[in-house]
Structures are given as structure tokens and as C-alpha cells.
Amino acid sequence: LANPRYGIDAPSSTIGVLTITIPAVLRVLLAPVYGWVFDHLPFFVARILVNVGFALSIVVFFAGKSMTGLVAGAVVFGIAAAGGDVMWSLWTSRLAPPEHVADYSALHTFTTGVRGVAAPFVGLWLLAHNASPEAVGIGSALLIIIGSLILVPDLRAERIRLAQAHRRR
């Protein structure tokens, strides 16, 4: 955002609003909405919807050359991040047997940490190889979509479990 090479050359105050303020405000405002979503939608449906939001926000933000596009990307990211926070915090309560919730949470936290440690190295490698923001955004969105597609078999299994539980009532 600050590098004139990409045609934006934004001041630090604008960068702060786009990357911190807008997403943070939407995260706080929409967390209760995603609490409702978590309670009322099948987990994998909600998770895939959040993932699609993240993918869309990345494409819009990284392809954005105008302030309107950047703000739209920040808004969609904030909306998705609210859902991501809720899903990340509560997913084990839906999927793990009660006696293994702590184990599932620990493994998820560990793998999230591995991703967080690896990401800067991948980012520096992409920067060193002159990857464009658009290419990085599209590549990131594709990885999110692939991750979402991996959930489809679980989504189907979840629908079957829910239908069976509903029939038993």
C-alpha cells in the first residue's frame, strides 16, 4: 500500500484504516451475528461461507487499485474475520468428542502457529521473485478455495448425521 511501485502510495494513516480499523470494527460488530450463524447453520456450511469471504476479500483487496476497491476488500475481510474468530474459537465444541476438545484445540493451535511461522518466509520469497500483489492475492484465494473443497466430504457427512438425528426426534 505504501510502495509507489504498485500505484497506490498510501500514507500510513490510510494503511492503518484499511488494514486495522475497518476490519477490527467489523469483527467486533459482527461477532454476535456469527455466533448466531454458528448455532444455526451446519458447521461446515458456516466454515465454507467464511472461507469464501476470506478468498473474496483477498482478491478484491489485492486487485484493488482504487480506494473504493481497497475499502471494499477491507470491509469483506472484516466480515469474514468476525466469522473466522468465532469458527476458530468454537469449532472443537462441534467436532471433537468432549474428552478430546483440548487435544483438538492444541493441534489446531500448533498447526496455525506453523502457518504463522512459515508465512513470512513465503512472503519474502514471493517479494524477492517480484510476485505481483494480484498474483499473490489470486494464489492465496485459490489455496483457500482448495481448502474449502477439502471440506466438502465432511459437509456431506455432516448433512447425513444431521438428517439422521432429525429423523430420530
N, C-alpha and C positions, 0 to 999 in steps of 0.2 A: 504493500500500500504506500510505503514511503519512497520506494525506488522510482525515480522518474523514467527509468527504462521501460516500465510497464504502462506508462501513460496516465498514472493516477497522481503520484507525487503529493499524497495527502499529508497534512500536518499531524503531529502526534495527538492533538485533541480529537481530530476526526477518527483517527485509528482507534483511539480509546473508546469512542462512542460506538463504532462499528463492531469492534471485537469484544468489548467488555460490557458496556452499558446496555445496549439493546438486547443482547442475549440474556444478560443477568435479570433484567426487568421481566422479560417474558418467562424465564424459568420460574421466577417467584410467583408471578401472576397465574401461570397455567399448571403449576404442580397439583393443585386440587382437582383440576379437570382430568389430569392423567391419573390421579387416584381413583376417580370415578371410572375412567376407562379400564384401569387395571382390575377393578372389582366387577365390571360388567361385560367385558369382552374376553373371549378366549385369549390366553396369554400370548400364543404365537401370532395371532392376528394383530394384537396390540404391538408386539415387538417388531413385526414386519412393517407396520404402518410407521412406527418411529424410525426404523431404518430407512424407509423410503424418504421420510422427511429430511434425515441427515444427508442422504445422497443428493436430493434436490437442492438443499441449501448449499452444499459444496459446489455443485455445478453452477448455480446462479451466482454465488459469491465470486468464485474464481474465474468465471467467464465475464463477470460484470466489469464494464469499463466506465459506466456512468454511476453517479451517486445513487440513482434510483435502483440500479441493479445490486449495488453493494448493500444498500439498506434492506432490500428485499431478501437478499441472501442472509443477512444478519437476523432478520425477523424470523425467517423459516428455520434458521439454526436455533434460535432461542426457543421456538415452539417445540422442535424436535428434542432439544436438550432437556426441556422440562419432562418430556416422556422418558428420555433416556435415564434421567436421575431416578424416576420412580421405578422403572423397569429394573435398573441395576440394583437398586436397594431391596426390592421385594421379590425378585424372580425366584429365589430359592424357596420361598414360602409356598410357591405354586408347584415346583418341580421336584424338590428333594423330599425324601421321607423325613419326618420330623427329627429322627435321631441322626440324620446326616446333613442338616441345614448348615451347621458350622463348617463341615468338610467341604461342601459345595461352595460356600462363600469364600473359604480360604483359597480354594483352587481358582475360582474366578478372579479374586483379588490378585493372586500371583500372576496369572496369565495377562491380566490388564497391566500389571507392572512391567512384565516382559515387553509388551507392546509399547509402553511408555518409554522404556529404556532404548528400544530399537528405533523408534520413530525419528529422533533427532539425527541418527546416523544415516538413515534412509533419506531424510530431508537434505542433509548436507551433500550426500552423493548425488541426488537429483539436481541440487543447485550447482554442483561442480560440473555436471553434464548439461547445463543450460536448459533444463526442462522448463517449458513454459507453464505459467500458472494454469492455463486452460488444460494442458495435458495432465498436470498433476491432479487437478480437480476432477477431470473425467476418469482418470485412472483410479482415484480414490472412490468415486461414486460407483464405478464398476466393481471394486472389491466389496463395497457394502451390499450391492445388489447380489453378488455371488454368495456372500454370507447369508443374505436373506433367503436365497434359493435353497441353501443347505437346510434351512428350517422347514421347508415345505413338507417333507415326510413327517416331521414332528407335528406340524399343523394338522395333517390328515389324521394322525394317530390321536391327537387331542380332540378333534371333532368326533371321532368314533367313541372315545371314552366319555365325552360329554353327552352324546346321544344315548349311550347305554345307561349312564347314570340317570338321565332324564326319564327313560323308559321304566326304570326300577321304581321311580317315585310314584 
